[in-house]
Amino acid sequence: MKFSFVVALVCFVVLFVAVAVLYMVLNSLGVFDNIIQTVNQLTMADGKSTSDIDVASWFEPVRILGYTALIGAVNVVLITALSTLGAVIYNISSDLVGGIEVTFSEAE
């Protein structure tokens, strides 16, 4: 359980850093500004917005990184629990069946 928790935690850190770097790159390239402009142009009629949707709030860094942290935390819990459960099931089945015996010998 401890090992799977540490592995899941490392995966969480990798995911968070990857999303943060990807967000910074896309933001510096102006991708989000172009998406916001396009959606605003598509939802405007006669100079007035036809929808109450604030597209700019979808691409705020707090929102993106917040969802990433939430998904990462859920993944840490699930990966830890499922890895521990898998280890328990494997240990029970190897006790019942006897496991697999592997022997190594030198080739001449």
C-alpha positions as CSV (number, residue, x, y, z in Angstrom):
1,M,0.0,0.0,0.0
2,K,2.8,2.4,0.8
3,F,4.6,1.8,-2.5
4,S,1.4,2.2,-4.5
5,F,0.6,5.4,-2.6
6,V,4.1,6.9,-3.4
7,V,3.8,5.8,-7.1
8,A,0.3,7.4,-7.3
9,L,1.6,10.6,-5.6
10,V,4.5,10.8,-8.1
11,C,2.0,10.4,-11.0
12,F,-0.1,13.2,-9.5
13,V,2.9,15.5,-9.4
14,V,3.8,14.6,-13.0
15,L,0.2,15.2,-14.2
16,F,0.0,18.6,-12.4
17,V,3.3,19.8,-13.7
18,A,2.5,18.6,-17.2
19,V,-0.9,20.4,-17.3
20,A,0.6,23.6,-15.8
21,V,3.4,23.6,-18.5
22,L,1.0,22.8,-21.3
23,Y,-1.4,25.6,-20.0
24,M,1.5,28.1,-20.0
25,V,2.6,27.2,-23.5
26,L,-0.9,27.4,-24.9
27,N,-1.6,30.6,-23.1
28,S,1.6,32.2,-24.4
29,L,0.7,31.2,-27.9
30,G,-2.7,32.9,-27.6
31,V,-4.7,29.8,-28.1
32,F,-7.2,30.5,-25.4
33,D,-7.7,34.1,-26.5
34,N,-8.5,32.9,-30.0
35,I,-11.0,30.4,-28.7
36,I,-12.7,33.0,-26.6
37,Q,-12.8,35.5,-29.5
38,T,-14.2,32.8,-31.8
39,V,-16.9,31.7,-29.4
40,N,-17.9,35.3,-28.7
41,Q,-18.1,36.1,-32.4
42,L,-20.3,33.0,-33.0
43,T,-22.7,33.9,-30.1
44,M,-23.1,37.6,-31.0
45,A,-26.0,38.8,-33.1
46,D,-26.3,42.6,-33.9
47,G,-23.5,43.4,-31.5
48,K,-25.2,41.9,-28.5
49,S,-24.3,38.6,-26.9
50,T,-27.1,36.0,-27.4
51,S,-25.9,33.8,-24.5
52,D,-25.1,34.3,-20.9
53,I,-22.1,32.0,-21.0
54,D,-18.8,33.5,-19.9
55,V,-16.3,31.6,-22.0
56,A,-13.3,33.4,-20.6
57,S,-13.9,31.8,-17.2
58,W,-13.5,28.3,-18.7
59,F,-9.8,29.0,-19.4
60,E,-8.7,30.6,-16.2
61,P,-5.6,29.0,-14.7
62,V,-7.3,28.6,-11.3
63,R,-10.1,26.6,-12.8
64,I,-7.9,24.4,-15.1
65,L,-5.4,23.6,-12.3
66,G,-8.2,23.2,-9.8
67,Y,-9.8,20.5,-11.9
68,T,-6.4,18.9,-12.5
69,A,-5.8,18.8,-8.7
70,L,-9.2,17.3,-8.1
71,I,-8.7,14.6,-10.8
72,G,-5.2,13.9,-9.5
73,A,-6.4,13.5,-5.9
74,V,-9.1,11.1,-7.0
75,N,-6.6,9.2,-9.0
76,V,-4.2,8.9,-6.0
77,V,-7.0,7.4,-3.9
78,L,-8.2,5.1,-6.6
79,I,-4.7,3.9,-7.7
80,T,-3.7,3.2,-4.1
81,A,-6.9,1.4,-3.3
82,L,-6.9,-0.7,-6.5
83,S,-3.2,-1.6,-6.2
84,T,-3.7,-2.7,-2.6
85,L,-6.7,-4.7,-3.6
86,G,-4.9,-6.3,-6.5
87,A,-2.0,-7.3,-4.2
88,V,-4.3,-8.8,-1.7
89,I,-6.1,-10.8,-4.4
90,Y,-2.8,-12.0,-5.8
91,N,-1.5,-13.0,-2.4
92,I,-4.7,-15.0,-1.7
93,S,-4.7,-16.7,-5.0
94,S,-1.0,-17.6,-4.8
95,D,-1.5,-19.1,-1.3
96,L,-4.4,-21.2,-2.7
97,V,-2.6,-22.3,-5.9
98,G,1.0,-22.3,-4.7
99,G,2.2,-19.5,-6.8
100,I,4.7,-19.7,-9.6
101,E,8.2,-21.1,-9.1
102,V,11.0,-19.7,-11.2
103,T,14.4,-21.2,-11.3
104,F,17.4,-19.9,-13.1
105,S,20.3,-22.1,-14.4
106,E,23.5,-21.2,-16.2
107,A,23.7,-21.9,-19.9
108,E,26.9,-23.7,-20.9
